[in-house]
Amino acid sequence: MTDTEIELSGLGPAAVKTAKRAPDRREAICEAVFQLLGEVGYDRMTMDAIATRARASKATLYRTWPDKPGLVAEALTWRFGATPEAPDTGSLRGDLMALVSFACQVSNSPDGEVMTGVMTAAARNPTLARTLYECTFESKQVLHETIVRRAVDRGELSSPTCAGLLHEVMHAMIIAHKLTSAEPMDEAYAAHVVDDVLIPVLANGAARSDRCDPPPDAA
């Protein structure tokens, strides 16, 4: 018997049914949040609309999430908070191409549109700002560190090289391109980011150790 089964064995039938359904209910609510963010944006989305879309009562929403920023923050964590496995192609360029190509695909997707809208709202809300930092930097830092460490081990980069610089430059370029250019973020653009910017910046190895520290307002 698993720990979960042991825990549920002490509950009555109704409580067991509710406990088993809770993760599915939470997922449905987070999915409803993302659908509405894509359709109407953060500012026009209401808790009432989320409850209707998720087929949940407003009491259920407010019992777990007292306000909209907290609920959106959880939805962001649900969607983007996982740490993906670092690509391992055998070369720094191959790893960076896989990383940047995936980032471009996400940016081009409906999820990318949602993130762009939430970034605007996050400038006015510390809860969203902190969650964005956790989802886009903290949970992905080990991925960037792994790519840089493998490149150092292969002799492609000198040590030490700041993995935070990889994240900072890559995401700055992708976000700026999405907001200011109508040109597609395709494989040619990914190759430009990798060959013309990331590899020269990382190979330079000029990043000071303090550049690896998180921004003070994100702590």
HELIX and SHEET records of a PDB file:
HELIX    1   1 ASP A    3  SER A    9  1                                   7    
HELIX    2   2 PRO A   13  VAL A   40  1                                  28    
HELIX    3   3 MET A   47  ALA A   54  1                                   8    
HELIX    4   4 LYS A   58  THR A   64  1                                   7    
HELIX    5   5 LYS A   68  PHE A   80  1                                  13    
HELIX    6   6 LEU A   92  ASN A  108  1                                  17    
HELIX    7   7 PRO A  110  ALA A  122  1                                  13    
HELIX    8   8 PRO A  126  THR A  136  1                                  11    
HELIX    9   9 GLU A  138  LYS A  140  5                                   3    
HELIX   10  10 GLN A  141  ASP A  153  1                                  13    
HELIX   11  11 ALA A  163  THR A  180  1                                  18    
HELIX   12  12 GLU A  187  HIS A  192  1                                   6    
HELIX   13  13 VAL A  193  LEU A  198  3                                   6    
HELIX   14  14 ILE A  199  ASN A  204  1                                   6    
HELIX   15  15 SER A  209  CYS A  212  5                                   4    
HELIX   16  16 PRO A  216  ALA A  218  5                                   3    
END                                                                             
